Amino acid sequence: MNEYQQLLDALVKEGIISAEMLKGKRTMLDDFARREGITKGVIKVLGVAEGDVAETICKATNLPKMSVAREMGTAPPNIFAEDEILRYRVLPVFHLGLELTVAFVDPPSQAVRVHLQKICGYRVLPVITTVSDFESALSKYSGALDKVQRIGSLFDLEKYDIRKGEGKDGLLFDQMEAEGTMAQLAEELLLRAAKSGASDIHIEPGKHELMIRFRIDGFLRRIVSLPMSYHAGIISVLKAKSGMDMFEQTIPQDGRISLKFADRMIDVRVSTLPLLHGNKMVLRLLTTTAMMANLDNLGFSESNLALFRSLLTLPNGIVLVTGPTGSGKTTTLYAGLNEIRSIDRNITTVENPVEYMLDLINQVQVIAERGLTFASVLRAILRQDPNVILIGEIRDKETGIIATEAALTGHLVLSTLHTNDAVGAIPRMINLGVESFWVSSSVIGILAQRLVRKICARCKEEYKPDPRTLDHAGLSLLPRGKTFFRGRGCNYCGGGGYKGRVAIHEVFVITEEMRDVIYGEVTTGKIRALAAANGFRDMYFDGIQKALAGITSLEEVRRVTKKTI
């Protein structure tokens, strides 16, 4: 290692160690450095003070020294995996824009820096710290590491998988009862879902098997197929946990479970549906920390973020966030609320359900069977002197009309709508029964978004699409031989080549010229043509920018946007 030798030469040059000492202890030093790192080896084997080692590294590499332990309270979490932090002896300190300040104990090699940049997607700015400061910082930062991954399994679930020929129906039931209860099996499924980052658990009874599937990064994956004799026990346990009637099997039911694994709080929405072979259960996992996301971390391009933020600063009008179920609309709205909430603003929300509680915000849960509908709550909110109103969803004429009335009487209204794109939100509002005059006067901007899978940083590779692929993607004007990225598949991403998801966006700001078009004869074509003339960029454009940057793949953008050229 060049950095290793560079540090030893610098220590000799500075007179901190002698060449004779180094020669006599080199074998022992090399062995220690391989096991515990260069800096610890120099300290333990050569007896050099840790401050002297850090100062020498700074001089040799021309990097600054920093005490980072006191900065861990605001350090960005979940940037690197725990094994990467321990292997490279690094800690993220500050994240600003596209730059990430990272503390190193050992001299940072170019190869390690490039690897870390590939993993995190930011430009790495190294700083040097001492061993004791690093260890103190690590103990404080451990709260931001994913402690859920450290929780061990309750038992080996795979050996009950009947598709693997081991868990035959009924044969292992007594063994299951001996090794652990059905409650432990249910707990294991929830734990595995939390570890894998699953958004949903599907428990599906069939004729011959009870199939368990997790939705990970938007795709369902089979986890295990259990004997059908386990169905009644698992469903009963989860019904009891979620407050359902355990003995009712003929009607759909809904419930909720609150979980805590290590330091992670998870809210689980539970739904059952009677099928031919028994109740199917779907559990949606909502990590409460996700609802505290910052707008800067939601994948916005610089221009789209500026446009969306400008809408949030306006005193009145309707701002809509559109997209299909599971596209991150609620997370975006919470991030927006988190940014604009303050002591001098009265912010009230009406939601079904309230997914996360925020300070300085009044939140109302819709309970339709008790008369607490979106419309009735909104009318009451308007008498509560609000500045900002968040409506979980505009789903009917009455809610749409009240929302427009609120916007036109001096309130900022945030809400969601189910449309395919931003432009489509205008005719959708009119189709709900809101007059075009009210829509043109009240709606000030629309954000549409989708979630695309991110290329796994551990197995990302460059490739050059063939010209035909580029032509079909509408990218024929790109230089031939342009490089894109894809994932090979590895253990970290489960062989799929993708890990995690990021949003692609389009922001449609309503101009005065646009209001005249909306008030007249509204057609999607007219609105889209005028938007394009005003510089509007759709989410396909945003997705292609992220594909060119290596965040996602060209195929993934085309799949999610269903773009045809």
C-alpha positions as CSV (number, residue, x, y, z in Angstrom):
1,M,0.0,0.0,0.0
2,N,1.5,3.3,-1.1
3,E,-0.3,5.2,1.7
4,Y,1.1,2.8,4.3
5,Q,4.7,3.2,3.1
6,Q,4.2,7.0,2.7
7,L,3.1,7.2,6.4
8,L,6.1,5.2,7.6
9,D,8.5,7.3,5.5
10,A,7.0,10.5,6.9
11,L,7.3,9.2,10.5
12,V,11.0,8.5,10.0
13,K,11.5,11.8,8.3
14,E,9.9,13.7,11.1
15,G,12.1,11.8,13.6
16,I,9.1,10.2,15.4
17,I,10.5,6.7,14.8
18,S,14.0,5.5,13.7
19,A,14.7,3.5,10.6
20,E,16.3,0.8,12.8
21,M,13.1,0.5,14.9
22,L,11.0,0.2,11.9
23,K,13.2,-2.5,10.3
24,G,13.2,-4.5,13.5
25,K,9.4,-4.5,13.9
26,R,8.3,-4.4,10.3
27,T,7.0,-8.0,10.2
28,M,5.0,-7.6,13.4
29,L,3.7,-4.2,12.2
30,D,2.6,-5.5,8.8
31,D,0.6,-8.3,10.5
32,F,-1.1,-5.9,12.9
33,A,-1.9,-3.4,10.2
34,R,-3.6,-6.1,8.1
35,R,-5.8,-7.1,11.1
36,E,-6.6,-3.7,12.7
37,G,-5.5,-1.0,10.3
38,I,-2.4,1.1,9.6
39,T,-2.8,3.7,12.3
40,K,-3.5,1.2,15.1
41,G,-0.5,-0.8,14.0
42,V,1.8,2.2,14.3
43,I,0.4,3.1,17.7
44,K,0.5,-0.4,19.2
45,V,3.6,-1.8,17.6
46,L,5.8,1.3,17.3
47,G,4.5,3.1,20.4
48,V,3.8,6.4,18.5
49,A,1.3,8.7,20.2
50,E,-2.0,8.8,18.3
51,G,-1.9,12.6,18.0
52,D,1.5,12.4,16.3
53,V,0.2,9.7,13.8
54,A,-2.8,11.9,12.9
55,E,-0.6,15.0,12.4
56,T,1.8,13.1,10.3
57,I,-1.0,11.7,8.1
58,C,-2.3,15.2,7.6
59,K,1.1,16.5,6.6
60,A,1.7,13.6,4.2
61,T,-1.7,13.7,2.6
62,N,-2.4,17.5,2.8
63,L,-5.7,16.8,4.5
64,P,-7.2,18.6,7.5
65,K,-7.5,17.1,11.0
66,M,-10.9,17.2,12.7
67,S,-12.4,16.2,16.0
68,V,-15.6,14.5,14.9
69,A,-17.1,12.9,18.1
70,R,-19.0,16.1,18.9
71,E,-20.5,16.2,15.4
72,M,-22.2,12.8,15.5
73,G,-25.5,14.2,16.7
74,T,-26.1,15.7,13.3
75,A,-24.1,13.1,11.2
76,P,-26.1,11.7,8.2
77,P,-27.4,8.2,9.1
78,N,-27.3,5.0,6.9
79,I,-24.8,6.3,4.4
80,F,-22.5,3.3,4.7
81,A,-23.2,-0.2,5.9
82,E,-21.9,-1.2,9.3
83,D,-19.3,-3.6,7.9
84,E,-18.0,-0.9,5.6
85,I,-17.6,1.5,8.5
86,L,-15.6,-1.0,10.5
87,R,-13.6,-2.4,7.5
88,Y,-12.5,1.0,6.2
89,R,-12.5,2.8,9.6
90,V,-14.6,5.7,8.3
91,L,-17.5,7.7,9.5
92,P,-19.7,10.2,7.6
93,V,-19.7,13.6,9.3
94,F,-21.4,16.2,7.1
95,H,-23.6,16.0,4.1
96,L,-24.1,19.1,2.0
97,G,-25.5,19.0,-1.5
98,L,-23.4,16.6,-3.5
99,E,-20.5,16.5,-1.0
100,L,-20.0,14.2,2.0
101,T,-17.3,14.9,4.6
102,V,-15.9,11.5,5.8
103,A,-13.6,11.0,8.8
104,F,-10.7,8.6,8.3
105,V,-8.4,7.1,10.9
106,D,-5.9,5.6,8.3
107,P,-4.4,7.4,5.3
108,P,-7.3,7.4,2.7
109,S,-6.2,5.7,-0.4
110,Q,-7.6,6.8,-3.8
111,A,-9.1,3.4,-4.3
112,V,-11.0,3.5,-1.0
113,R,-12.2,7.1,-1.7
114,V,-13.5,6.1,-5.1
115,H,-15.2,3.0,-3.7
116,L,-17.0,5.1,-1.0
117,Q,-18.1,7.6,-3.5
118,K,-19.6,4.9,-5.6
119,I,-21.4,3.5,-2.6
120,C,-22.9,6.8,-1.3
121,G,-23.3,8.7,-4.6
122,Y,-21.5,11.8,-3.2
123,R,-18.1,13.4,-3.6
124,V,-16.1,12.3,-0.6
125,L,-14.2,15.0,1.3
126,P,-11.7,13.2,3.6
127,V,-10.7,14.5,7.0
128,I,-8.3,12.8,9.5
129,T,-9.1,12.1,13.1
130,T,-7.4,10.2,16.0
131,V,-8.2,6.6,17.0
132,S,-9.7,7.6,20.3
133,D,-11.8,10.4,18.7
134,F,-13.0,7.9,16.1
135,E,-14.0,5.3,18.7
136,S,-15.8,7.9,20.7
137,A,-17.6,9.1,17.6
138,L,-18.5,5.5,16.6
139,S,-20.1,4.8,20.0
140,K,-22.2,8.0,19.5
141,Y,-23.0,7.2,15.9
142,S,-24.0,3.6,16.6
143,G,-27.6,4.9,17.2
144,A,-27.7,5.8,13.5
145,L,-26.4,2.4,12.4
146,D,-29.0,-0.2,11.5
147,K,-29.2,-2.1,14.7
148,V,-32.1,-4.2,13.3
149,Q,-29.6,-6.0,11.2
150,R,-27.8,-7.2,14.3
151,I,-30.9,-9.0,15.7
152,G,-30.6,-12.7,15.3
153,S,-33.3,-14.9,13.8
154,L,-35.6,-16.8,16.2
155,F,-35.2,-20.0,14.2
156,D,-34.3,-21.3,10.7
157,L,-37.5,-20.5,8.7
158,E,-36.1,-22.1,5.5
159,K,-36.3,-25.6,6.9
160,Y,-40.1,-25.3,7.0
161,D,-40.2,-24.4,3.3
162,I,-42.2,-27.2,1.6
163,R,-40.8,-26.1,-1.8
164,K,-37.4,-27.1,-0.7
165,G,-38.7,-30.6,0.1
166,E,-38.0,-30.4,3.8
167,G,-41.2,-29.0,5.4
168,K,-43.9,-31.4,4.4
169,D,-47.4,-30.5,5.4
170,G,-48.0,-31.5,9.0
171,L,-44.7,-33.4,9.4
172,L,-42.9,-30.5,11.1
173,F,-45.8,-29.0,13.0
174,D,-44.9,-30.8,16.2
175,Q,-41.3,-29.8,15.7
176,M,-42.4,-26.2,15.2
177,E,-44.3,-26.3,18.5
178,A,-41.2,-27.7,20.2
179,E,-38.8,-25.1,18.8
180,G,-41.0,-22.0,19.0
181,T,-44.6,-20.9,19.0
182,M,-46.7,-19.5,16.2
183,A,-46.2,-16.1,17.9
184,Q,-42.5,-16.5,17.4
185,L,-43.0,-17.4,13.7
186,A,-45.1,-14.3,13.2
187,E,-42.4,-12.2,15.0
188,E,-39.8,-13.7,12.7
189,L,-41.7,-12.7,9.6
190,L,-42.0,-9.2,10.8
191,L,-38.3,-9.0,11.7
192,R,-37.2,-10.4,8.3
193,A,-39.4,-7.8,6.6
194,A,-37.9,-5.0,8.6
195,K,-34.4,-6.3,7.9
196,S,-35.0,-6.5,4.2
197,G,-36.6,-3.1,3.9
198,A,-39.9,-4.6,2.7
199,S,-43.0,-2.4,2.4
200,D,-45.5,-5.2,2.6
201,I,-45.9,-8.8,3.8
202,H,-48.4,-11.0,1.9
203,I,-49.6,-14.1,3.7
204,E,-51.5,-16.1,1.0
205,P,-53.3,-19.4,1.6
206,G,-53.5,-21.8,-1.3
207,K,-54.6,-25.3,-1.9
208,H,-51.3,-26.9,-1.0
209,E,-49.2,-24.2,0.7
210,L,-49.2,-21.0,2.7
211,M,-47.0,-18.7,0.6
212,I,-45.2,-15.7,2.3
213,R,-44.1,-12.9,-0.1
214,F,-42.4,-9.6,0.7
215,R,-42.7,-6.5,-1.5
216,I,-39.2,-5.1,-1.7
217,D,-38.4,-2.1,-3.9
218,G,-41.8,-2.4,-5.5
219,F,-41.5,-6.1,-6.4
220,L,-43.0,-9.1,-4.7
221,R,-40.6,-11.8,-3.8
222,R,-41.4,-15.3,-2.4
223,I,-39.8,-15.7,1.0
224,V,-41.0,-19.1,2.1
225,S,-43.9,-21.6,1.4
226,L,-45.2,-23.1,4.7
227,P,-47.5,-26.0,5.2
228,M,-51.1,-25.0,5.2
229,S,-51.5,-26.4,8.7
230,Y,-49.7,-23.3,9.9
231,H,-52.2,-20.9,8.4
232,A,-54.8,-20.7,11.2
233,G,-52.1,-20.2,13.9
234,I,-50.2,-17.4,12.1
235,I,-53.4,-15.5,11.1
236,S,-54.9,-15.8,14.6
237,V,-51.7,-14.5,16.2
238,L,-51.5,-11.5,13.9
239,K,-55.2,-10.7,14.2
240,A,-54.9,-10.7,18.0
241,K,-51.9,-8.4,17.7
242,S,-53.7,-5.9,15.4
243,G,-57.0,-5.8,17.4
244,M,-59.1,-7.9,15.0
245,D,-61.7,-10.5,15.7
246,M,-59.8,-13.7,15.7
247,F,-62.9,-15.8,15.1
248,E,-64.4,-13.8,12.2
249,Q,-63.3,-15.5,8.9
250,T,-66.0,-14.3,6.5
251,I,-65.6,-10.6,6.2
252,P,-62.6,-8.3,5.5
253,Q,-61.0,-6.7,8.6
254,D,-58.5,-3.9,9.2
255,G,-56.1,-3.4,12.1
256,R,-52.8,-1.9,13.3
257,I,-49.7,-3.1,15.1
258,S,-47.0,-0.9,16.6
259,L,-43.6,-2.6,16.7
260,K,-40.1,-1.8,18.0
261,F,-37.1,-3.6,16.7
262,A,-33.9,-2.3,18.3
263,D,-34.1,1.5,17.8
264,R,-36.6,1.4,14.9
265,M,-40.3,2.1,15.4
266,I,-42.6,0.5,12.8
267,D,-46.3,1.1,12.4
268,V,-48.0,-1.9,10.6
269,R,-51.3,-1.6,8.9
270,V,-53.0,-5.0,8.7
271,S,-55.8,-6.1,6.2
272,T,-57.5,-9.4,5.8
273,L,-59.5,-10.7,2.8
274,P,-61.5,-14.0,2.8
275,L,-60.2,-16.2,-0.1
276,L,-61.3,-19.6,-1.3
277,H,-58.7,-21.4,1.0
278,G,-58.9,-19.0,4.0
279,N,-58.1,-15.5,5.0
280,K,-55.3,-13.7,3.1
281,M,-53.5,-11.1,5.2
282,V,-51.4,-8.1,3.9
283,L,-49.3,-6.1,6.4
284,R,-47.9,-2.8,5.3
285,L,-44.9,-1.6,7.2
286,L,-44.4,2.1,7.8
287,T,-41.2,3.2,9.4
288,T,-41.9,6.3,11.3
289,T,-38.4,7.8,10.6
290,A,-39.3,7.7,6.8
291,M,-42.0,10.3,7.5
292,M,-39.4,12.7,8.8
293,A,-37.5,12.8,5.5
294,N,-36.0,16.0,4.3
295,L,-36.8,17.4,0.9
296,D,-33.0,17.5,0.1
297,N,-32.9,13.7,0.5
298,L,-35.9,12.7,-1.7
299,G,-34.0,12.6,-5.0
300,F,-35.2,16.0,-6.4
301,S,-33.1,17.5,-9.2
302,E,-31.9,21.0,-8.3
303,S,-34.4,22.7,-10.6
304,N,-37.4,20.6,-9.5
305,L,-36.5,21.1,-5.9
306,A,-36.4,24.9,-6.4
307,L,-39.8,24.9,-8.1
308,F,-41.4,22.8,-5.5
309,R,-40.0,24.8,-2.6
310,S,-41.2,28.0,-4.3
311,L,-44.7,26.6,-4.2
312,L,-44.5,25.9,-0.5
313,T,-43.6,29.5,0.2
314,L,-46.7,30.9,-1.4
315,P,-49.4,32.2,1.0
316,N,-52.4,30.6,-0.7
317,G,-53.4,28.2,-3.4
318,I,-53.6,24.4,-3.9
319,V,-50.4,22.4,-4.3
320,L,-51.1,18.8,-5.5
321,V,-48.8,15.8,-5.3
322,T,-49.9,13.1,-7.7
323,G,-48.9,9.5,-8.5
324,P,-50.1,6.0,-8.0
325,T,-50.4,4.3,-4.6
326,G,-47.0,3.6,-3.1
327,S,-45.2,6.3,-5.1
328,G,-44.1,8.3,-2.0
329,K,-46.6,11.1,-2.1
330,T,-47.2,11.0,1.6
331,T,-43.5,11.1,2.4
332,T,-43.0,14.1,0.1
333,L,-45.9,15.9,1.7
334,Y,-44.6,15.2,5.2
335,A,-41.2,16.4,4.2
336,G,-42.8,19.6,2.9
337,L,-44.7,20.1,6.1
338,N,-41.5,19.4,8.1
339,E,-39.8,22.3,6.2
340,I,-42.5,24.9,6.5
341,R,-43.8,24.2,10.1
342,S,-43.0,27.0,12.6
343,I,-44.4,28.5,15.8
344,D,-46.0,31.4,13.8
345,R,-48.0,29.1,11.5
346,N,-51.2,27.2,12.2
347,I,-50.9,24.0,10.2
348,T,-53.8,21.5,10.3
349,T,-54.1,18.1,8.5
350,V,-57.0,15.8,7.8
351,E,-55.8,12.3,7.0
352,N,-56.9,8.7,6.7
353,P,-55.0,7.4,8.5
354,V,-52.6,9.7,10.4
355,E,-49.3,8.1,9.6
356,Y,-46.9,10.1,11.7
357,M,-47.3,12.7,14.4
358,L,-45.5,16.0,14.0
359,D,-44.9,18.7,16.6
360,L,-46.5,22.1,15.8
361,I,-49.1,20.5,13.5
362,N,-52.7,19.7,14.4
363,Q,-53.7,16.4,12.9
364,V,-57.2,15.0,12.5
365,Q,-58.0,11.3,11.8
366,V,-60.9,10.7,9.5
367,I,-63.5,8.3,11.0
368,A,-66.3,8.1,8.4
369,E,-68.6,5.8,10.4
370,R,-68.7,8.5,13.1
371,G,-69.4,11.4,10.7
372,L,-65.8,12.5,10.6
373,T,-65.4,12.7,6.8
374,F,-62.9,14.7,4.9
375,A,-65.6,17.2,4.0
376,S,-67.0,17.7,7.5
377,V,-63.5,18.0,9.0
378,L,-62.4,20.5,6.4
379,R,-65.4,22.7,7.1
380,A,-64.5,22.7,10.8
381,I,-60.8,23.4,10.1
382,L,-61.8,26.5,8.1
383,R,-63.2,27.9,11.4
384,Q,-59.9,27.2,13.2
385,D,-57.9,30.1,11.7
386,P,-55.5,27.9,9.7
387,N,-52.6,29.1,7.6
388,V,-51.8,25.7,5.9
389,I,-54.2,22.8,5.4
390,L,-53.1,19.3,4.3
391,I,-55.8,17.1,2.9
392,G,-54.8,13.4,2.7
393,E,-56.5,13.0,-0.7
394,I,-59.0,14.9,-2.8
395,R,-61.3,12.1,-3.8
396,D,-64.7,13.6,-4.5
397,K,-66.5,16.7,-5.6
398,E,-67.3,18.0,-2.1
399,T,-63.7,17.7,-0.9
400,G,-62.5,19.4,-4.1
401,I,-64.9,22.3,-3.8
402,I,-64.0,22.9,-0.1
403,A,-60.3,22.7,-0.9
404,T,-60.7,25.4,-3.7
405,E,-62.7,27.6,-1.4
406,A,-60.0,27.3,1.3
407,A,-57.3,28.2,-1.3
408,L,-59.3,31.2,-2.6
409,T,-59.9,32.6,0.9
410,G,-56.2,32.9,1.7
411,H,-55.0,29.4,2.8
412,L,-52.2,27.2,1.4
413,V,-53.7,23.8,0.7
414,L,-51.6,20.7,0.2
415,S,-53.1,17.4,-1.0
416,T,-52.7,14.3,-3.2
417,L,-54.6,13.1,-6.3
418,H,-54.4,9.9,-8.2
419,T,-53.3,10.8,-11.8
420,N,-50.8,9.5,-14.2
421,D,-48.9,12.8,-14.5
422,A,-48.9,16.4,-13.4
423,V,-50.8,17.8,-16.4
424,G,-53.6,15.2,-15.9
425,A,-54.4,16.6,-12.5
426,I,-56.3,19.6,-14.0
427,P,-58.9,17.6,-16.0
428,R,-59.1,15.1,-13.1
429,M,-60.2,17.9,-10.7
430,I,-62.8,19.1,-13.3
431,N,-64.0,15.5,-13.8
432,L,-64.6,15.3,-10.0
433,G,-67.1,18.1,-10.5
434,V,-65.1,21.2,-9.5
435,E,-65.8,24.0,-12.0
436,S,-63.0,24.9,-14.3
437,F,-63.1,28.5,-13.0
438,W,-62.4,27.4,-9.5
439,V,-59.6,25.1,-10.6
440,S,-57.9,27.8,-12.7
441,S,-58.1,30.3,-9.9
442,S,-57.0,28.0,-7.0
443,V,-54.4,25.4,-8.2
444,I,-50.9,27.0,-8.2
445,G,-48.7,23.9,-8.9
446,I,-48.6,20.1,-9.3
447,L,-45.8,17.7,-8.4
448,A,-46.1,14.2,-10.0
449,Q,-43.7,11.5,-9.0
450,R,-42.8,7.8,-9.4
451,L,-40.3,5.6,-7.6
452,V,-37.6,3.9,-9.6
453,R,-35.2,1.3,-8.3
454,K,-31.6,2.4,-7.6
455,I,-28.7,0.5,-9.1
456,C,-26.9,-1.4,-6.4
457,A,-23.8,0.5,-5.6
458,R,-21.8,-2.6,-4.8
459,C,-22.2,-4.2,-8.2
460,K,-22.7,-1.2,-10.5
461,E,-21.0,-1.4,-13.9
462,E,-20.9,0.7,-17.0
463,Y,-22.2,-0.5,-20.4
464,K,-23.0,1.0,-23.7
465,P,-26.6,0.5,-25.0
466,D,-26.9,-0.5,-28.6
467,P,-28.2,2.3,-31.0
468,R,-31.6,0.7,-31.4
469,T,-32.2,0.8,-27.6
470,L,-31.3,4.5,-27.6
471,D,-33.6,5.2,-30.5
472,H,-36.5,3.4,-28.8
473,A,-35.8,5.5,-25.7
474,G,-35.9,8.7,-27.7
475,L,-32.2,9.3,-27.1
476,S,-31.0,9.1,-30.7
477,L,-29.3,12.5,-30.4
478,L,-27.0,11.2,-27.6
479,P,-23.4,10.7,-28.8
480,R,-22.9,7.1,-29.9
481,G,-21.1,5.0,-27.3
482,K,-22.6,7.0,-24.5
483,T,-22.1,5.1,-21.2
484,F,-25.0,4.1,-19.0
485,F,-25.0,1.9,-15.8
486,R,-26.6,-1.3,-14.6
487,G,-26.2,-3.8,-11.7
488,R,-24.6,-7.2,-12.2
489,G,-26.3,-8.7,-9.2
490,C,-24.6,-9.6,-5.9
491,N,-25.3,-10.8,-2.4
492,Y,-25.9,-7.3,-1.1
493,C,-28.8,-6.7,-3.6
494,G,-30.0,-10.4,-3.6
495,G,-28.9,-10.8,-7.2
496,G,-31.3,-8.3,-8.7
497,G,-28.8,-5.5,-9.4
498,Y,-31.0,-3.0,-7.6
499,K,-31.0,-1.8,-4.0
500,G,-33.4,0.9,-2.7
501,R,-35.6,3.3,-4.6
502,V,-35.5,7.0,-5.5
503,A,-38.2,9.3,-6.8
504,I,-38.3,10.9,-10.3
505,H,-40.4,14.1,-10.5
506,E,-42.1,16.6,-12.7
507,V,-43.2,20.0,-11.4
508,F,-46.0,21.8,-13.2
509,V,-46.3,25.5,-12.1
510,I,-49.6,27.2,-13.2
511,T,-48.9,30.5,-15.0
512,E,-51.4,33.3,-15.8
513,E,-51.5,32.2,-19.4
514,M,-52.2,28.6,-18.2
515,R,-55.2,29.8,-16.1
516,D,-56.8,31.2,-19.2
517,V,-56.5,27.8,-21.0
518,I,-57.9,25.9,-18.0
519,Y,-60.8,28.3,-17.7
520,G,-61.7,27.9,-21.4
521,E,-62.1,24.6,-23.2
522,V,-59.8,22.3,-21.2
523,T,-58.0,19.5,-23.0
524,T,-54.9,17.7,-21.9
525,G,-53.2,18.3,-25.2
526,K,-53.6,22.1,-25.0
527,I,-52.3,22.2,-21.4
528,R,-49.4,19.9,-22.2
529,A,-48.4,21.9,-25.3
530,L,-48.5,25.2,-23.4
531,A,-46.5,23.6,-20.5
532,A,-43.8,22.4,-22.9
533,A,-43.6,25.9,-24.5
534,N,-42.9,27.3,-21.0
535,G,-40.1,24.9,-20.4
536,F,-41.9,22.1,-18.5
537,R,-39.8,18.9,-18.2
538,D,-41.6,15.6,-17.6
539,M,-40.6,12.9,-15.2
540,Y,-39.1,10.8,-18.1
541,F,-36.6,13.6,-18.6
542,D,-35.8,13.6,-14.9
543,G,-35.5,9.8,-14.9
544,I,-33.1,9.9,-17.9
545,Q,-30.9,12.4,-16.1
546,K,-30.7,10.0,-13.1
547,A,-29.9,7.1,-15.5
548,L,-27.1,9.2,-17.1
549,A,-25.8,9.9,-13.6
550,G,-25.7,6.2,-12.7
551,I,-28.5,6.4,-10.0
552,T,-30.9,4.2,-11.9
553,S,-31.0,2.3,-15.2
554,L,-32.5,3.3,-18.5
555,E,-34.7,0.1,-18.5
556,E,-36.0,1.0,-15.0
557,V,-37.0,4.6,-16.1
558,R,-38.8,3.2,-19.2
559,R,-40.6,0.6,-17.1
560,V,-41.9,3.0,-14.5
561,T,-42.9,5.8,-16.9
562,K,-44.0,3.4,-19.7
563,K,-42.5,5.9,-22.1
564,T,-42.9,5.0,-25.8
565,I,-41.3,7.1,-28.5
